[in-house]
């Protein structure tokens, strides 16, 4: 730690193999090379590597290497020594999935990053365990200079628009963190690669939606709602100038991660619906005849004879609901591609339709059980209620969320005025 090279040489004379014995030391698994790098002892590091180069390949208890430590500290000359001895360590990953380039990204030492990129460019594309890539780390740690370097070196469109585990690209993250300079660079200052391209921010998809269906402008407004006193008009102005729009969450808003997050819940609900439908199918409301006579047969549904008009509808809706529930269960087991937009629409549509069909199956179950003298009134009320419910919910899902908010506010204002009127009376 103090860099006493002469003391090292004296110890090596006494026991030449002492470095083999202390390859994994007592300081959280750090060996002498790790300790020397942590204090920036370049000459001592060079001496250690001359005695035993394998020290550069050993890891501590967090699976960190000497190159991880040197990148974190920003010691360029020591990084040069290490990559010369063991260039493959550029790809080594610690317990959190970070390689030395990721560590350097968090610290923002541009010269170290340049050296590591020259040594192993592929390491820049490696994802960390949380699902972030190196661009996400730059934005989260507000390292604009490093971000510029990376986009200039390997800034292809797919890489620039890559998303984290929540579906956020770097523009989403920059807006969420209110990184004004990064937002400005991504949308306004990025040099154009094609002379005939008149659009700003030619590589970043300005209207991309994250896993919640939000664009960067949606995120800006939601951050502003939680921080009323710190609203940043500059960010909104830059986003609007660059063509960023508010999302319109239409029918079945697509969230490519919702099945992964709700898989257990969906399985339980779908299994419950399938069980209910199965029970209605083999044990219909009202039971079955226990005997055979001129008007009916044993084991046949009673309501099929007492209410022959409504019974087929009960069977139709119940069967459709049963098959849709089985489809959902099968899909959860097989696991279709979760990030494909088409499969997202299909998955959401099946769940929506299953619940609606079960509501109508319930309505006809009540209708077929109603006494004859109450049939017309119950028929009208039940069918009208379920139909209105299905139509209203569907319309609300078709409307953009801004319109939904206006309608909900109007309804609350109307309800509040009526309540005050009742209290006054």
N, C-alpha and C positions, 0 to 999 in steps of 0.2 A: 504493500500500500504506500510505503514511503519511497519506493524506488531504489533501494540500496542494492545495487548490482554486485558490488564487491562481496557483500554478505551472502548473496545468492551463489556466487562462485565458490566461496569457502564451504558452504553447505554441500554443494555438488561434489566437491573434492572428498568430503567425508562419506557421502552416500550418493553415488551417481544416479541411483534408481529412485531417489526420494520423490521425484515428480510423478512417477508411476503410482506411488503409494498415496499421493494426495490429489490424484486426478479429480476425485470428488471430495471436496473439503467439508468442513463443519459449519461454514457460514451459509446456511440454506443451500447446501450443495455446490457452492461456488468454489472453483479451484483457484490457484494463485494467478492464473491469467485473467480470470474474471475480476479478481480483486484489484489487480494492477490497472486494468482498463477503467474500472469505476473511478479511479483517482487520476486518470489521464497520464500514467507513467509510460510514455512511448518507448523510451530506451529500454526500460525493464521488460516491456512486452516483447520487443525485438529479441532481447536476450533469451527470454523464455521460449520463444518460437524456434530459436536456433538449437536449444537443448531438446525440445519436444514439440513438434508441430501438431501432434494429435490433440494437444490441449485445446486447439481451436475448434475441435469437433465435439467436445464433451458438453453436456448440458447440466444446468442446475435443477433444483427441485421443481421449478416452474417450466422446465424444458427449454429455458432460454440459453442461447449460446453466447460466446464472446462477441460475435458480430451483432447480436441483439443489443448488448450493452453498449458497444461502441456507436451503433446507429442512434440509440436513445440519447447518448451524451453528445452526439454530433462531432466526435473526434475523427476528422477526415483522414489524417495521416495513419491513425491506427486502423481505420476501416480499410485503407489501401493495403496495409500489411496483411490483414486477415483474408481479404479476398484473393490476394496473391497466393497465400498458402492453401486456402480451402474455398475456392469459388463456389462450390456446391452448397455451402452454408447459406447462400442467399435465399435458398428455397426452404431452409429449416423453419419449422413452425413451433411456437411455444404452446403452452397449455390452452391458451385462448384462441389458437389458430393464427396468430400473427407471425409473419416472417419479418426479417430485418427491415425490408422495404416498408412494411406497414408501420413498424415502430418509428422509422424515420419520418413517415408521413405525418404522424401525430405531432412530432417535434418540429417539423418544418425546416430541416436543414437541407437546402436545395443542393449544395455541392455533394453532400453524402448521397442524396437521391440520384443525382446524375451518375455517380460512380456505380452505385448498385444497379441502376438501369442498364448501363453499358455491360456490366458483368453478367446479369441474368434478366433480360427484359420480360421473360415469361412470368417471373415472380410478381409482376405488377398486376396481373390479371387474376391472381389467386384470391378466392373469397375467404374471409375470416369466418369463424364458427357462428357468429351472429347473423350471417347472411350479407354483411356489408362487403364492399370491395374498397380498393384504395381511394377511389374518388369520393366515396361516402365519408371516409375518414378525413380527407382533406377538408370537406365542407363542415363536418361536425366539429373539427378542431380549428376552423377558420384559418386555414393555411392557403391563402390565395396564390402566393408565389409558387408553391409546390403544385397546386392545381394547374396553373398555367403551364408549368414544365411538363406535367404528365399529359395534358391534352395536346400539347405540341408534339410530343414524342409518339404517343399511341392513341390519339384521340379519334378513333373511328366511330361511326354513328352508333353501332351496337353497344360499344363499350361506354360511350357517353350517356346513353339512355338506359343503361342497366339499372335495375331496381334492387332495393334491400328486401328483407323478409316481409315488410309491410307494404311493398309495392311502390315505395318512394324513390324517385330518381333524384339526382343532385339538385335540380331546381326546387323540387318539393322541400328537400332538407334545408336548402339555403333560405327559403321563405320562412319555413318554420322557425329557424334559428335567427331570422332577421339579419342575415349576412348581406348587407347592402352592397358592398364592393364585389362580392362573388356574384350576386344577382346581376349587377351591372355588367360584369365581365361576360357572363354566360349569354346575356340577351343583347347587349349593345356594343361591347368592345371586342368581342371575339373576331379575329381576322378571318376574312372569307377565303375559302379554299377554291371556290369557283367564281371566276370573274363575272359570269352571267347570272349569278345568284343574287337577287335583290333583297331577299328576306334576311332579317336579323336573326342571329342565333341559329344558323343553318343546320347545326348538328343536333341541338337539343330539341326534343319534341315539347314545344311550349304548352300544348294543351293535353299532355299525357295525364291520365288519371291514376291515382294510387290505389291501394287495395280497398279503400273506403269509397272510391268513386270520385275523389276530389281532385280538381286541378290546383295549380299553384295559387291561383287567385282565390279559390275557395279556402285554402289553408290560410292565406293572408287574412281574410275576413274572420275566420274562426280564432286565429291568434289575437286579432284586434278585439274581438268580443270579450276575450278573457283578460285583456289589458287595455281597458278603456282610456286610461290616462297616458298610454304610450303608443297611440296610434301613429303609424308611419305612412304618411301620404306619399312619400318619395317612392317607396316600394310599390304601392298601388299604381303610381304613375308609370314606372318602368314596365311593370307587368302589362298594363293596358297598351302602352306604346308598342310593345313587342307582340301584341296579338293574343295574349293570354285571355281566355274567356272563363266565365263561370260555368260550371258543369250543369247540365240539365239531366237530373236523375230520372229518366223515363222508366217505363215498365220494366220490372226486374233489374234494378241497377246491378251492374256486374262487379262482383267482388271475387277475384280469383282465389282468395284465401279463406272464404267463409266456410267451405266444406271442411277444410283442415281444422278450423277453430271449433266447429260445431258438430263434428262427426259423431261423437258419442250421443249428443242430444238428438240429432237427427235419427240415429239408429233406434233409440228408445221410443221416440214419438212414432216413427214409421212402424215399428213392431207392435206398438199399442194399437194403432189404427188397423193394421192387418188382423190382429187378434179380434178386435171389435167387429170388423166386417165378416170375418170367418164365423164368429158366433151368430151373427144375424143371419148368415146364409144357412147354417145347419139347424139353427134354433130360432126361427122367425118370431117376431112379436105375436103374442097370442097362442104360441105353441103349435102342436100338430094334433091331428085327429088320432085318437087311440083305438078306433074301431073302423070297420068298413061297413058302409050302408049304401043305399041307393044314390045318395047325394054326394058322397065323398069316399075317400080311401084312407086306410090307416097309414100314419106316417106322413100325410100330406099337410101342408100349411093350412091352418084354419082360416087365416085372413085371405088366402087365395080364393076361398069360396064366399066368405062374408063380404069382402070388398074387392071384387075382381078388377075394378078399374084402377085403383091406386096401387095394388100389389105389384104389378109389373114394373112401375116406376121405382118402387123401393128396391126391387131386384136389380134393375138397371144401374141405379146410382150406387148401390152397395157393391156390386160386382166391379164397377169401374174404380171405385175407391180402393177396393181390395187389391186389384191389379196394379194400380199406381203405387200403393204402399209397398208391394212386393218389388216393383221396379226400383224404388228408392233404396230398399234394402240391398238388392242385387248390385246396384250401382255403387253403393258404399263399400261393398265387399270387393268388387272388381276394381274400383278406383279408376275412373276415367281421367284423362288429363285435366288436372284441376285449374290450369292457367289458360286453357283454351276458351276463348270468349263464347263460341257456339255451345260448348258443353256447359258453360256457366249459365247461359240462358235456359238450356234444356233442364238443367238441375233445378234452378229456381222455379221454372214453369211447372215441373212435376209436383214440387212441394206445394206450390200455390193452388194448383188444380185439385190435388188430393184433399186439402182442407175444405175447399169449396164444395166438392162432391160429397164429402162426409156431412156437411151441413144440410144438403138437400136430402141425403139418405135419412138423416134424423127427422127432417120435416115430414117425409112420407111415412116414416115409422109412427109418428104421432097421429097422422091423418088416418091410417088404416086401423088404429086402435080406438078412434073416436066413436062414441055412440052415434047411431043413425040420426037422432034428433039434433045433434050438435055438429054434424058432419060439415055442413055448408059454412058455418061461422068459423070453425077451427081450420077448415081447408083454406079459407080466404086469409085469415090472420097469419097462419104459419107460413104458407107459401109466399105471401106478400112480404113478411118480415125477412125471411131468408133471402128472397130475391133482391130486395132493397139493400140488404147488407152486402151481398155479393157485388152488386152494381156500384154502390158507393165506394167500397174498398178498392175495386178495380179502377174506378175513375180517379181516386186519390193517388193511386200508384202511377197512373198514366201522366198526371199533371207534374210539371217541374216542381222541385221542392220549394222554390220561391213562392209559387202560387199556393202550394199547400200551406206555407207559413202564413200567407195573407188570409186564406180562408179560416185557418185555425184561430188567428187573432180576431177576425171578425166574429166568429162563433163565440169566443170567450167574452168579447165586448158585449155582444148581444145577450149572452147568458147573465153577465154581470149587471147589465141595465135592468133586465127582468127581475133579477133577484133583489136589487135595490128597490124596485117598484113594489114588490111583494112586502118587503120589510116596511116600507113607508106606509102601505095600507094597513 
